Amino acid sequence: MMTTTQFQGWRVLAAATVGLACGIATVVPASFGVFLGPLRAEFGWTQSETFTALLFITFTSALLAAPVGGLVDRYGARRVVLAGFCFQILLLASFAWLGPSLWAYYLRYFLLAVLALGTTHVAFARVITLWFDRRRGLALGIALSGVGIGGFLWPLYAQAMIGQFGWRNAWLLLALGVAALALPTIALLLRDSPAAVGQTPDGDAPRVAGPDAGAAARGAPAEATGIPLSGVVRMPRYWLMVATFFLIGFAVQSVMLHLVPLLTARGLSPMLAALAQSLLFVAVTTGRLVTGWLMDRFFAPRVALAFLIAPIVGITLLSLGASGATALVAALLVGLAVGAEVDVLAYLTSRYFGARHFSAIYGTFYGIYTLSGGLGPLFTARLVDTGEGYPVALAVHAALLAVAALLLLRFPPLPTPPAMTAAMAEVRR
């Protein structure tokens, strides 16, 4: 077994950050609105028809996230991630040959979920959970800030490539960009767990004495405790998390994906609208870094609650007709919620239920959150197509975030190690 005195967790963290910046959870929402206008102009599709594509990726992700998480738990993240990126790159490139068939368009998004789900938080959050314990909140915040970094860069890059080379070549260049950044980084730096290199979480010395000390030196304790999914689904806190983060995802992802068409409808140029989309992801990055740092010091649901106030204000501003500089400020405010929610969800999954079955459990949460990200934007698109307009939809989203804030007040304290052990024993009965 390879051994080293230098803690490799920071290299792994860098790989996870780049991977999340390039995965489908970032590239799809960041580029979707940018390609929306050219596709509708080319093929004459309605807004609802175009946004239906998101249902294919979100419903499929919701169904497959837990099984893919189980594969990650069993075989490790590295192989699943590398295979997922290979498929993602090929599928993104295939959009260059897209024809007028809506079903061919939908098929590509369906296949992205089936074949590239390993490039998402489901795999990377487990890696961070195993490599970090005391600094897990900060490490998750840094890794998941990759979504914000990628979300800032990809809309500007895609819009520039569309303007320079046309939308078909822009898909090819988008695929090339993902390949150049993700594949070498993951191959060289990502390692499944500290056990794989003879280290322990955070690079600490083993703290387990007696017959288990050898296992601790191999990093086993981080993987040895946790409640299986079959037991977790019987716990009220699981369903409280499902309801809360479904509402948050439904609202914030709707605004995120509709921001470009909303602003262009209010007279902004496509490039300025893409800039607003990018600024939203700047706030995502900030939100995730600050949230991660705070979760290591304060009760995570209260941290999430604090970060919901800003997007409620931002969505309200957009519902009142904000445009220009005010719309850019509103986008930044919404981005803070996008930056906080996935951090908190991953952190609470590891603390409430343990690390042993993390990916399978987190996969169910990620699936529900992804599903909400398909239903919410489609709901908004339907209202726009039927003449209700964006103000009504945005008001609904602000109200949903207020309900989610109330639910966060009901989250129970994090379990102590004895309480976790007792919960595991209860599940076995």
N, C-alpha and C positions, 0 to 999 in steps of 0.2 A: 504493500500500500504506500502511496506517495505521502510523504510527510514534509512539513515546512513550518518554520517558526513565524513566518509572516502571515498575518490573518488575511485570507483571500476574500472575505465577505465584501469588501469594498469593490473589488473587481467584479464580483458577481452582481453587486448592486448596480454598477455602471452598465453591465450587460442587460439587466432587467429594465433599466431606464430607457436604453436605446430600443430594446425589443418592444416595449409598450408604446414608444413613440412611433413605431412602424407597423404595429399590429392592426388587425381589422377593426378593433375597438376604437382606434384613433383615425386611421386613414378613411374609413367609410363615412363616419359622421362629418369629418373635416372637409371631405371633398364632395359629398353628396350635393349640397346646395350650390356649389360652384359649377358642377356639371349639369345642374337642373335646367338652367336657361337654354344652353346649347342643345340639349336633348329634346326639349319641348319645341324649340324652333325648328329642329331638323325633322322630327317625326309627328308633330302636332298633338302630342299627348297632353291630357289635362293634368293639373297639379295632383289630383287624387290618384290618377292612374300611375303617375310617376312615384308618388310616395308609397304606394302599395308595395313597391319593391322592398321597402323596409320591413314589411310584415314577414316576407319570406326569410329574411336573415334573422329577424328577432324571434319569430315563432320557432324556427329551427334551432336557434341558439338556446332558447328556453328549454327545448326538449333534450338537447344533447349536452348541455353544459355539465350536468352532474355525471353522465357516463364518461365524458372526456376528463373530468376531474378525477374520476376513479382510475382512469388510465395513467394519469399523472401521478396519483398516489402510489400506484403499483410499479410503474416502469421508470419514474423520474421525469422531470420536466424537459430536460435538454433534448432528448430525441423527439418528443412530441412537438416542441417548439420549432425545431429545425424542419421537420416535415411540414408543419403548418405554414411556415414562411415560403417553402418551395411551392406549395399549392396556391398560396395567396398571390405570389408574384405572377404565376401563369394565368390565373383568373383575372387579375387586374389588366394584364396585357391583352386578354381576349376581348375586352370592351372596345378595343380599337376596331374590331370587325363587327360591331353591333349593327343589326339591321332594324327595320321598323316593327318587328314582332315584339310585343310587350312580354310575351312568355319567354322569349330568349333573354330579355333583360332580367326578368324575375329569376330565371334559372341560374344566372350568374351569382346573384345575391344568395340564393339557396345554397349553391355549392360553396360559396365563401364560408357560410356557417358550418356546413358539413365537414369541410376539409381543412379550414384554417382557424378553427376555434382555439387551437393550441397556442395561438399568438396573443391571446388575451390575458386578462388578470387571473383567470382560472389557473394557469400554470405559473405565472410569475409571482403571484401573491404567496403561493406555497413556498417557493424558493426563498423569498424574503423572510417568511415566518420561520423557516428552519435555520436560516443563517443568523437571525437576530432575535434577541429576547428582551433584554433591558432597553435597547434602543429600537424596538420593533416599530413603534409609531413613527419615529423620524425616518427609519429606513423605508417603510411603506410610503411615507410622504415623498421621499426623494425618488423612489422607483416610479410611483404613479404620477409624479410630475412630468414624466416622459410623455404622458398623454397630452398634457398642456403644451409641452415644447413641440411635439409633433403636430398638435392641432393648430399651433401658431404658424408653423412653417408650411404645412401641406396646402392650405387654401391659397396662400400667396403663390406658392410654387405652381399649383395646378392652374390658377387663373393666368399667371404669366405664360405658361406653356400653351394654354388655349389661345391666348392672344397672339402668340408668336407662331405657333405651328398648327393650330386647329385642335378641336376636341379629341379627334381620334388619335393623333400623335401624342397628345397630352396624356392619354391613358398609358401608352407605351413608356413614356418618360417617367410617369408616376411609378410604374412597376420597376423600372430600372433604378430609380432613386431608393425604393424600398430594398431592393436586392443589394445595392452597394453599401447601404448602412447596416442592415440587419444581419445578413448571413455571416460575414466575417466576424462581427462582434460576438454573436451568439456562439459560433463555433470555437472561438479562441478563449472567451472569458466565462461563459456560463457553466456552473457546476451545480449538480442537483442539491447537495447538502454538505455541511461541514464534515459529515462522516466520510464522504467520498475522498477527502484529502487529509483525514486524520485530525480534524480540528473540532472545536466545539462552538456553539452559538456565541456571538460577540467576541470570539477569540479568547474566552475565559478559560482558566484552568478547571478541570472537572471538579464538581462539588459533591459528587456522590461517593460515599465510602462503602467498604465491604464488597460483597460479590458483584454488585452492579457497577463498580468503579470502572472496570474495563469497558463496559458498554457506554458509560458516560464519556470516556475518552474518545470514543468513536462518534460522539454526537448523538447517540441513540435516545437520550431522554427527551429531546425536543420532538422526536417522532413517536415515542412510546406511550404518550398519554393522550386521551381524547375520547369523545363519545361518538359512536358510529351514527351514520345518517338515520338508520332505523329507529334509534333512540331519540335523536334530536327532534325529529318531526312530531314527537309526542310532547314536546316541551312548549308551554305557552310563549316563552320568550322568542322561540323560532318564528312563530306566526306573527308576533308583534313586529319583528324585524321585517318579515315579508311585506306586511301591510304598509309599514312606514316607508320603506325604500321603494316600493312600487309607486306610491304617490309622488315621492320626490323625483323618481325617474320619469314618470309620466309628464310632469310639469317642466322640469329643466331641460330634458332632452327635446321636448317639443319646441321650446324657444330656441334652443341651440340649432336645430336642423332647419327651422323656418326663418332664421335671422336674415340670411342673404335674400331670399325672395321677398320677405317683409320690407326690408330697407330699399331694395330696388323698386318695389311698388310705390315707395314714398319718395322716389326721385333720386336716390343715390346711384352713382355709377357702379357697375359691377366690381370694379377694383376697390372702391371705397367700402362696398358691402363686404367684400372678401377681407378687407382690413379689419372691419368690425368683427367678423368671425374669428380672425386671428387674435384680436385683442381679448375676445372672450376666453380664448385658450391661454392667454397670458395670465388672466385671473385664475384659470384652472390650476396653473403651475403654482401661483402664489398661494391659493387656497390649500393645495395639497401639502406644500412644504410647511406652512404655518399649522395646519391641522395636525400633521404628523408630530411636530414638535410639541404641541399642546396635549396630544393624547397620552404622551409619556408622563405627563404631569397632572392632568385633570381627567375627570370622568368623561369618557368619549361621547356619550349621547348629549351631554351638555355642550360640548365643543361643537357638535353637529348643529344643535339648536341655535347657537350663536351665529353660525354661518348661514342659516336660513333667512335671517332678517334682511340681508342685503339683496338677495334675489327677489324677495317679495316686493321690495321697493323698485328694483329694476324692471320687473315684469309690469308693475303698476304704471311706471313711466311709459313703457312701450304701449300699454293698452290705452293710454291717454293721448297717443299720437306722437310720441317723441321721435325726432329725426335729427339728422346732422350730429353735432357734438353731443347732444343729450342722449341720442341713441347709442353712441359709442360708450358713454358712461353707463348706460343701462346694461349694455352687453358685458361690461366688466363686472357689474354687480351680479348678474346671472352666473357668470363664470365661477364666482366664489362658491356657489352651491355645488356646481359640477365638480369643483376641486375638492370639496369636503366629503361628499357622500360615499364614494368608492373607498377612500381611505378608511373611513369609519366602519364601513361594512366589513372590510377585510380584517381590520383590527378586532372588532367585536366577535367575528367568527372564531378567530384564534383564541380569544380570551374566554368567551362563553363556552366553547365546545372543544377546545384543545387542538393540537396540531396533527394528530395521527391520521385523521380522516378529513383534513382541512379541505382539500381540493374538491372532494365529493360534496361536502356540505356547502362550501362557498360556491360551487358550481350551481347549486339550486338557487342561491341568492342572485348570482350573476345572471342566471337564466331569467328569473322573474324581473330583474332590473332591465335586462335587455328587451324582454317582452314589453315592458312599459314604454321603452324607447321606440318601439314600433307602433304601438296603439296610440300613444300621445300625439305624435306628428300626423298620423292619419286622421285622428279626430279633428285636429286643427285644420288640416287640408279640406276635410269635408265641410266644416263650417265656412271656410273661405269660398269653396265652390258653390255652396248653397246661398251665398249672399250675406251671411251673418258677419263675415269679416274678421279680421284679426283682433279688434278690441274685445269682442265677446269671449273668444277663445282664451285670450291672455288673462282676462278677469277670472275665468274658471281656473286657470293654472295658479294664479296667485292664491285663490281660496284653497286649493288642494295643498299647497305648501304650508298654509296656516294650520290645516288639519294635521299634516305630518309633524309640525312643530309641537302640537299638543300630544301626539303619540310618543314623541321622544321623551316627554316628561314621565312616562310610565315605565321606562326601561329599568330593570332591576340592577342592583350592584353587581360588579364582576365577582365571580366565585373565587374563593380561596382554594389553594391546593387540596385541603381536606374535603371541601365541598365538591370539587371536581371528582375526587376519588369516590365520594359517596354517590354522586350522580352516575358514575360509570357502573358501580355495583348495583344500583337500582335498575339500570338498563339491562344488566345481565339476568335479572330475575325473570 
